Amino acid sequence: MLKRSLTLAGHKTSLALEAEFWDALEEMARDQNTTVPGLISNIDAARTTNNMSSAVRLAVLDHFRHPSRTKSPPLK
């Protein structure tokens, strides 16, 4: 598990995930033309579970199961 600190909605927090999930979040952020903290903020705002780590893992799973739904169009 890798623990990283970040700020969400103006509050400092930390998130512990396996290295593979951090790698997947970096790929997702590139696909969506955002940063990892920006992506996690979006996941946080949309989550329906109390557990942030679970919400992030589910978002990663959804992204890789349905890649066409979550990719941004290429920049011009």
C-alpha positions in Angstrom: 0.0 0.0 0.0 1.2 3.5 -0.9 -0.2 6.4 1.1 -0.3 9.8 -0.6 -1.4 13.1 0.9 -3.7 15.4 -1.1 -6.2 18.2 -0.7 -9.9 17.6 -1.5 -12.4 20.4 -1.2 -10.0 22.5 0.7 -9.2 19.8 3.3 -6.0 17.8 3.6 -6.4 14.1 3.6 -4.4 11.0 2.7 -5.4 8.0 0.6 -3.8 4.5 0.8 -4.0 2.4 -2.3 -1.9 -0.3 -3.9 0.7 0.9 -6.4 -1.2 -0.6 -9.3 -4.2 1.7 -8.4 -2.0 4.8 -8.3 -0.6 3.8 -11.7 -4.2 3.3 -13.0 -5.2 6.7 -11.6 -2.3 8.4 -13.5 -3.4 6.7 -16.7 -7.0 7.8 -16.1 -6.0 11.4 -15.4 -4.1 11.4 -18.7 -7.1 10.0 -20.5 -9.3 12.7 -19.0 -6.9 15.6 -19.4 -6.7 16.2 -15.7 -4.4 15.7 -12.8 -4.6 12.8 -10.3 -5.8 15.2 -7.5 -8.4 16.6 -9.9 -9.5 13.1 -10.8 -9.8 12.1 -7.2 -11.7 15.2 -6.4 -14.2 14.3 -9.1 -14.5 10.8 -7.7 -15.0 12.2 -4.2 -17.8 14.5 -5.4 -19.6 11.7 -7.1 -19.1 8.9 -4.7 -22.0 7.1 -3.0 -19.9 5.1 -0.5 -18.5 6.4 2.7 -15.1 4.8 2.0 -12.9 6.9 -0.3 -10.5 4.1 -1.1 -13.4 1.9 -2.2 -14.8 4.7 -4.3 -11.5 5.2 -6.1 -11.0 1.5 -6.7 -14.6 1.3 -8.1 -13.9 4.3 -10.4 -10.7 2.6 -11.7 -12.6 -0.6 -12.3 -15.3 1.2 -14.2 -12.8 3.2 -16.2 -11.1 0.0 -17.5 -14.3 -1.9 -18.0 -15.9 0.9 -20.0 -13.0 3.0 -21.4 -15.1 4.7 -24.1 -17.3 6.3 -21.5 -14.5 7.9 -19.5 -12.0 9.2 -22.1 -11.9 12.8 -23.1 -11.6 13.7 -26.7 -8.1 14.4 -27.9 -6.8 18.0 -27.6 -6.5 20.0 -30.8 
